[in-house]
């Protein structure tokens, strides 16, 4: 039964639309956030938002890049973008703008 479910899941995910891709970015971002970012942010050592420092999606991107560099986290640029998209979608709700270098 589990194999059947796994096969169906693969078949369904093989038929994706743009909306599905966005969902996979959000899922990936949440996983990465949970595995790395919550080591500091979940314990209230560093606030996610103080209401003043984050003014845009680019600010979120900059902060993620700063943390990744400072902590020596080995993420690809798309991992950072996935986390930025997740945080923006679930917490900040800024206008979704393209990455400056894309």
C-alpha positions as CSV (number, residue, x, y, z in Angstrom):
1,X,0.0,0.0,0.0
2,X,2.8,2.4,0.8
3,X,4.5,1.7,-2.5
4,X,1.2,2.5,-4.3
5,X,0.9,5.7,-2.4
6,X,4.5,6.7,-3.2
7,X,3.9,5.9,-6.9
8,X,0.8,8.0,-7.0
9,X,2.5,10.9,-5.2
10,X,5.3,10.8,-7.8
11,X,2.8,10.7,-10.6
12,X,0.9,13.7,-9.2
13,X,4.0,15.7,-8.5
14,X,5.2,15.0,-12.1
15,X,2.2,17.0,-13.3
16,X,3.0,20.4,-11.9
17,X,1.8,23.8,-12.6
18,X,3.4,27.1,-11.7
19,X,1.3,27.2,-8.5
20,X,2.7,23.8,-7.5
21,X,6.2,24.9,-8.0
22,X,5.6,27.8,-5.6
23,X,4.3,25.4,-3.1
24,X,7.5,23.3,-3.4
25,X,9.6,26.4,-2.8
26,X,7.5,27.2,0.3
27,X,7.9,23.6,1.6
28,X,11.6,23.6,0.9
29,X,12.0,27.0,2.6
30,X,10.1,25.7,5.7
31,X,12.3,22.6,6.0
32,X,15.5,24.7,5.7
33,X,14.2,27.2,8.2
34,X,13.2,24.5,10.6
35,X,16.6,22.7,10.3
36,X,18.8,25.8,10.6
37,X,17.1,29.0,11.4
38,X,15.1,27.8,14.3
39,X,18.3,26.9,16.2
40,X,18.4,30.6,17.0
41,X,15.0,32.1,16.1
42,X,12.7,29.5,17.6
43,X,14.3,30.0,21.0
44,X,13.7,33.7,20.9
45,X,17.5,34.4,20.9
46,X,17.0,36.4,17.8
47,X,13.6,37.8,16.9
48,X,12.2,37.0,13.5
49,X,10.8,40.5,13.2
50,X,11.1,43.5,15.5
51,X,8.7,45.4,13.4
52,X,11.3,47.8,12.1
53,X,14.3,46.0,10.6
54,X,12.4,44.2,7.8
55,X,10.8,46.6,5.3
56,X,10.9,44.4,2.2
57,X,11.6,41.0,0.7
58,X,15.1,42.3,-0.2
59,X,15.7,43.0,3.5
60,X,14.7,39.4,4.3
61,X,17.1,38.1,1.6
62,X,19.9,40.3,3.0
63,X,19.4,39.0,6.5
64,X,19.3,35.4,5.5
65,X,22.5,35.9,3.5
66,X,24.1,37.5,6.5
67,X,23.2,34.7,8.8
68,X,24.2,32.0,6.3
69,X,27.6,33.6,5.9
70,X,28.2,34.4,9.6
71,X,27.2,30.9,10.7
72,X,28.9,29.0,7.9
73,X,25.7,27.3,6.7
74,X,26.3,25.6,3.4
75,X,23.3,26.6,1.4
76,X,23.0,27.2,-2.3
77,X,21.5,30.6,-3.4
78,X,18.2,28.9,-4.3
79,X,18.1,27.6,-0.7
80,X,18.4,31.1,0.6
81,X,15.7,32.3,-1.8
82,X,13.4,29.4,-0.7
83,X,13.7,30.5,2.9
84,X,13.1,34.1,2.0
85,X,10.0,33.2,0.1
86,X,8.7,31.0,3.0
87,X,9.3,33.7,5.6
88,X,7.7,36.3,3.4
89,X,4.7,34.1,2.7
90,X,4.1,33.0,6.3
91,X,5.2,35.9,8.3
92,X,6.0,39.2,6.6
93,X,3.7,39.4,3.5
94,X,5.7,41.9,1.5
95,X,5.2,42.4,-2.2
96,X,6.9,39.5,-4.0
97,X,9.7,41.0,-6.0
98,X,12.3,39.3,-8.1
99,X,15.8,38.8,-6.7
100,X,18.0,41.8,-7.6
101,X,20.6,39.7,-9.4
102,X,18.2,37.6,-11.5
